[in-house]
Amino acid sequence: MLNILKNKKGISPYVVVAVIAVLVLVVVVLIIIQQPKDDAVTPIPTNSGQNNILPLTTTNEQQPFIQLSAQSIADEVVDVDNLYTTQPSWLVIYDSDEGGAPGEVLGNLALTPGLFQNLSVPISGTTSTVLWAVLHADEGEVGKFEYPNGTDLPLLVNNQIVAANFSTIQEEKELISEDQNNAVKIFNITGVNFSFSQPEIRVKKGDKVRIEFTSTDGFHDWVVDEFAAATEKVNTGGSTSVEFVADKVGTFEYYCSVGQHRAMGMVGKLIVEE
Ligand SMILES: [Cu+2]
């Protein structure tokens, strides 16, 4: 054995044996580390589209509960983070009524007893900013939602319904278009003796407008009376700017207020469209 291990360079066979022993030890230690611990938490499966049921081991003493987060309901689905129930049940999603309490039923999902994570409940569309999730009993014919006419009433625990409300988040699309509406429309206009580089500019009602004005020849400014907007007067090479909200529809004259420049034709049209 030792003769086989002995290599041509004459390294001591004892060194070779020691190295092999160390390697074996390292492998054994690695295998031990890889062993799952008995007390490790069983991971909750999170595959979407499936309602995941966990065995009722540690939660038998627990009361039913519902946990959900603020979410978009643009896809007409309510996602429930965690839910626990002790009997055949319905998870019922309610719109909120005028007083903010559960109102119209928007959707439901049948549940067996158990602890669930990442439930998805299809609902009909609503524009409400607050919705409710309420646990109902599944009595009578199991799997048939017998409510409000029937037996499947809200589950009572200590004389209280098991419910959670949550906020709905506006669609991203709407938020983006709002941002666009709030964006500043910038126009670069230059002035010379005696005209502006742009005879007209067009914006939409409600637009925030910024005029970046530069004089390339002479002493000028840019003024529109109807929006009380006026830049400073600047000399050749100077730049200035003014910002205003075009909150009126119509055609308005902008002009240079220096001397007789307006009368000499240093004007333009600001057109605000609906
Ligand atoms: Cu001028």
Residues whose N, C-alpha, C, O or C-beta is under 5 A from the ligand:
A	BS01	CU	F219 H220 D221 C256 V258 H261 M266
